[in-house]
Amino acid sequence: MAFMVISMLSSCIKDDIYPGPDQILSGAIIDSSTGQPLQTEAGTSNTFIRVWELSWNNGEGVTSQDYNVQRDGTYINTKVFTGRYRIYPSGGPFVPLVYTSSTTGLEVDNGSKTVDIKGGTTNVNFTVDPFLKVEWVAEPVVNADKTVTVQVRFTRGTTDVSRQFSVTDAYLYVGTTDLVGNNSFNNLLSQQLNYTVAPYTSTTVPVNGILYGGSGNPDLGRTVSITTKAPLGADRQYYVRVGVRTADNVNKRYNYNAPKLVNIPK
């Protein structure tokens, strides 16, 4: 009797053993204005890759999974089941590829991809139009008092007038790692340049290619200088980076340039 019970349990255990996820899904979100991966910020509060499995139950009743995107615009998940998936980026400071229409309530799909994941590594890239393009104009300057001044230029990253929102602020972030950004920075050193923004209403119409006015819009295309709030610690290394944000009516994320290393002398 005991032998029968053990045999039955053994049989059940064998039947319940399925291959684990052993596929790799990787890729990048490409900035259409540069051809390079989109600079963003790491963490769960920013850009992510949304993944729907279609090979299970024909995709019916399936809950999506979200994969974090790294600071440099790349992503990777090394534990994915073999199957067919629908994939698209979301949550970032760019014209969305997939969104719900405010007029019809229906989904608009301008760029999701359906891929078969099998055979090892599957690489899937997406190209997006960022709300803003943020560029370094010059190398960061360490001043005599050990504050740091940076010069940047930000311009529109999309020609879609309905997505050209007012510029709300530019933020010089200071941190001790290259992950510096809105979710990882030294508040005592970082400096925010705030702009006023005209109120948005549903009846607002574009004027001169701008959805609605604000004091930050005249700085588009100009060289903007920002200096840290306070001197940085002597004989130390810091990373600096500038994020610029628009009053988009969804996520209000920052567009960034790449972080730069700054060495503060003794």
C-alpha positions as CSV (number, residue, x, y, z in Angstrom):
1,M,0.0,0.0,0.0
2,A,2.8,2.4,1.0
3,F,4.6,1.5,-2.3
4,M,1.4,2.4,-4.3
5,V,1.1,5.8,-2.5
6,I,4.7,6.6,-3.2
7,S,4.4,5.6,-6.8
8,M,1.3,7.8,-7.2
9,L,3.0,10.8,-5.7
10,S,6.1,10.2,-7.8
11,S,3.9,10.1,-10.9
12,C,2.2,13.4,-10.0
13,I,5.5,15.1,-9.3
14,K,6.8,14.0,-12.7
15,D,3.6,15.2,-14.5
16,D,3.9,18.7,-12.8
17,I,7.5,19.3,-13.9
18,Y,7.6,21.7,-16.9
19,P,10.6,23.4,-18.5
20,G,11.5,26.7,-16.9
21,P,11.8,29.9,-18.8
22,D,15.2,29.8,-20.6
23,Q,14.8,32.4,-23.4
24,I,16.3,35.8,-23.5
25,L,14.4,38.9,-24.7
26,S,16.6,42.0,-25.2
27,G,16.7,45.2,-27.2
28,A,16.7,49.0,-27.1
29,I,14.4,52.0,-27.5
30,I,16.0,54.1,-30.2
31,D,15.8,57.9,-30.3
32,S,14.7,58.8,-33.8
33,S,16.5,62.1,-33.6
34,T,19.9,60.5,-32.9
35,G,19.7,56.9,-34.0
36,Q,21.0,55.9,-30.6
37,P,19.3,54.3,-27.6
38,L,17.0,56.8,-25.7
39,Q,18.6,58.2,-22.6
40,T,16.2,57.7,-19.7
41,E,16.3,56.8,-16.0
42,A,16.5,53.3,-14.5
43,G,13.8,52.0,-12.2
44,T,10.1,51.0,-12.1
45,S,8.8,54.6,-12.3
46,N,9.9,55.4,-15.8
47,T,10.1,53.8,-19.2
48,F,9.2,50.1,-19.5
49,I,8.6,47.4,-22.1
50,R,5.0,45.9,-21.9
51,V,4.8,42.3,-22.9
52,W,1.7,40.2,-23.7
53,E,1.9,36.5,-24.2
54,L,-0.3,35.5,-27.2
55,S,0.6,31.8,-27.3
56,W,-1.3,31.0,-24.1
57,N,-5.0,30.8,-24.4
58,N,-4.8,32.8,-27.6
59,G,-3.9,35.8,-25.5
60,E,-7.3,35.9,-23.9
61,G,-7.3,36.8,-20.2
62,V,-3.6,37.2,-20.2
63,T,-2.1,39.8,-17.8
64,S,0.8,41.8,-19.3
65,Q,4.3,41.9,-17.9
66,D,6.4,45.0,-17.7
67,Y,10.2,44.9,-18.1
68,N,12.3,47.8,-16.8
69,V,14.4,49.8,-19.2
70,Q,17.9,50.7,-18.2
71,R,19.3,54.2,-18.0
72,D,20.9,53.8,-21.4
73,G,17.7,52.8,-23.1
74,T,18.3,49.1,-23.3
75,Y,16.4,46.2,-21.7
76,I,16.9,42.5,-21.1
77,N,15.0,39.7,-19.5
78,T,16.8,36.3,-19.3
79,K,13.9,34.3,-18.0
80,V,11.3,34.2,-20.7
81,F,9.1,31.3,-21.8
82,T,9.2,30.2,-25.4
83,G,6.1,31.5,-27.2
84,R,4.5,34.3,-29.2
85,Y,4.4,37.8,-27.7
86,R,3.1,41.3,-28.4
87,I,5.6,43.9,-27.3
88,Y,5.8,47.7,-27.1
89,P,7.5,50.4,-25.0
90,S,5.4,52.6,-22.7
91,G,5.6,55.2,-19.9
92,G,8.5,57.2,-21.3
93,P,9.0,60.8,-22.5
94,F,8.2,60.0,-26.1
95,V,5.2,59.9,-28.5
96,P,3.5,56.7,-27.4
97,L,3.4,53.9,-29.9
98,V,0.3,52.4,-28.3
99,Y,-2.3,54.4,-26.5
100,T,-6.1,54.8,-25.8
101,S,-7.8,57.4,-28.0
102,S,-9.4,60.2,-25.9
103,T,-12.2,60.5,-28.5
104,T,-13.1,56.9,-29.2
105,G,-11.8,55.1,-26.1
106,L,-10.3,52.5,-28.5
107,E,-6.7,51.4,-28.5
108,V,-4.5,53.0,-31.2
109,D,-1.5,50.9,-32.2
110,N,1.2,52.7,-34.1
111,G,4.1,50.3,-33.5
112,S,3.7,47.3,-31.3
113,K,5.5,44.2,-32.5
114,T,4.5,40.5,-32.5
115,V,7.5,38.2,-32.2
116,D,8.1,34.5,-31.7
117,I,10.6,34.0,-28.9
118,K,12.5,30.8,-29.3
119,G,16.0,29.5,-30.0
120,G,17.9,31.5,-27.4
121,T,18.1,35.3,-27.7
122,T,15.5,37.4,-29.4
123,N,16.4,41.1,-30.0
124,V,13.6,43.6,-30.5
125,N,14.2,47.3,-30.9
126,F,11.8,50.2,-31.1
127,T,12.2,53.6,-32.6
128,V,10.4,56.5,-30.9
129,D,10.1,60.3,-31.2
130,P,11.2,61.8,-27.9
131,F,9.3,64.9,-26.7
132,L,12.6,66.7,-26.4
133,K,16.2,66.1,-27.4
134,V,18.7,67.2,-24.8
135,E,22.3,67.7,-25.8
136,W,25.6,68.8,-24.2
137,V,26.9,72.1,-25.6
138,A,30.2,71.9,-23.7
139,E,32.0,69.9,-21.1
140,P,31.0,70.6,-17.4
141,V,33.1,73.4,-15.8
142,V,34.3,73.2,-12.3
143,N,34.3,76.8,-10.9
144,A,36.8,78.2,-8.5
145,D,34.4,77.8,-5.6
146,K,33.9,74.1,-6.6
147,T,30.4,74.6,-7.9
148,V,29.8,73.1,-11.4
149,T,28.3,74.8,-14.4
150,V,26.9,73.0,-17.4
151,Q,25.7,74.1,-20.7
152,V,23.0,72.2,-22.6
153,R,20.6,72.7,-25.5
154,F,17.1,71.2,-25.8
155,T,15.0,71.0,-28.9
156,R,11.8,69.3,-30.1
157,G,12.1,65.6,-30.8
158,T,8.8,65.3,-32.6
159,T,7.1,67.1,-35.5
160,D,3.7,66.1,-34.2
161,V,2.3,69.5,-33.0
162,S,-0.2,67.8,-30.8
163,R,2.7,66.3,-28.8
164,Q,4.8,69.5,-28.6
165,F,3.9,70.4,-25.0
166,S,5.3,73.4,-23.1
167,V,8.7,73.0,-21.4
168,T,8.2,73.0,-17.6
169,D,11.7,72.7,-16.2
170,A,15.3,71.8,-16.7
171,Y,17.1,69.9,-13.9
172,L,20.8,69.6,-13.4
173,Y,21.2,66.3,-11.5
174,V,24.3,65.5,-9.4
175,G,25.0,62.1,-8.0
176,T,27.8,59.7,-7.3
177,T,27.0,57.0,-9.9
178,D,26.1,57.1,-13.6
179,L,22.5,56.2,-12.6
180,V,22.0,59.8,-11.7
181,G,18.6,61.1,-12.6
182,N,15.2,62.1,-11.2
183,N,15.1,58.9,-9.0
184,S,18.8,59.1,-7.8
185,F,20.4,62.5,-7.1
186,N,21.8,64.7,-4.4
187,N,19.1,67.3,-3.6
188,L,21.6,69.6,-1.8
189,L,23.7,69.9,-5.0
190,S,21.2,69.5,-7.8
191,Q,19.6,72.5,-9.3
192,Q,16.2,72.9,-10.9
193,L,15.3,75.6,-13.4
194,N,11.6,76.1,-13.3
195,Y,9.5,77.7,-16.1
196,T,5.9,79.0,-15.9
197,V,3.4,77.1,-17.9
198,A,0.1,78.5,-19.3
199,P,-2.9,76.4,-18.2
200,Y,-4.1,73.8,-20.6
201,T,-7.7,73.3,-21.5
202,S,-9.5,71.0,-23.9
203,T,-10.1,73.9,-26.2
204,T,-6.4,74.9,-26.5
205,V,-5.2,75.1,-30.1
206,P,-1.7,75.2,-31.4
207,V,-0.2,78.6,-31.9
208,N,3.0,79.0,-34.0
209,G,3.6,75.2,-33.7
210,I,3.3,75.2,-29.9
211,L,0.5,73.5,-28.1
212,Y,0.3,76.0,-25.3
213,G,2.6,78.7,-24.1
214,G,5.2,78.8,-21.3
215,S,8.3,80.6,-20.3
216,G,10.5,77.6,-21.2
217,N,9.6,77.5,-24.8
218,P,11.8,80.5,-25.8
219,D,14.8,78.5,-24.5
220,L,14.2,75.8,-27.2
221,G,17.3,75.7,-29.3
222,R,19.2,78.1,-27.1
223,T,22.3,77.4,-24.9
224,V,21.1,77.1,-21.3
225,S,23.5,77.3,-18.4
226,I,22.8,75.8,-15.0
227,T,25.0,75.9,-11.9
228,T,24.8,73.5,-8.9
229,K,23.2,74.8,-5.7
230,A,26.3,74.4,-3.7
231,P,30.0,73.5,-4.0
232,L,30.8,69.9,-4.5
233,G,33.0,67.9,-2.1
234,A,36.7,68.4,-2.7
235,D,38.8,65.5,-4.1
236,R,35.8,63.5,-5.2
237,Q,34.1,62.3,-8.4
238,Y,30.5,63.1,-9.3
239,Y,28.3,62.4,-12.2
240,V,26.2,65.2,-13.7
241,R,23.3,65.0,-16.1
242,V,20.5,67.3,-17.3
243,G,16.8,66.3,-17.6
244,V,14.2,68.5,-19.3
245,R,10.5,67.9,-19.0
246,T,7.4,69.0,-20.8
247,A,3.8,69.3,-19.6
248,D,2.7,66.2,-21.4
249,N,-0.7,65.2,-20.0
250,V,0.2,61.7,-19.1
251,N,3.5,60.8,-17.4
252,K,5.5,64.0,-17.3
253,R,8.9,62.2,-17.6
254,Y,12.2,63.8,-18.2
255,N,14.2,63.6,-21.4
256,Y,18.0,63.4,-20.7
257,N,21.4,63.7,-22.0
258,A,24.1,61.2,-21.1
259,P,25.7,61.5,-17.7
260,K,29.2,62.9,-17.5
261,L,31.9,62.3,-14.9
262,V,33.3,65.4,-13.1
263,N,36.4,65.3,-11.0
264,I,36.5,67.9,-8.2
265,P,40.1,68.9,-7.2
266,K,41.4,69.2,-3.7
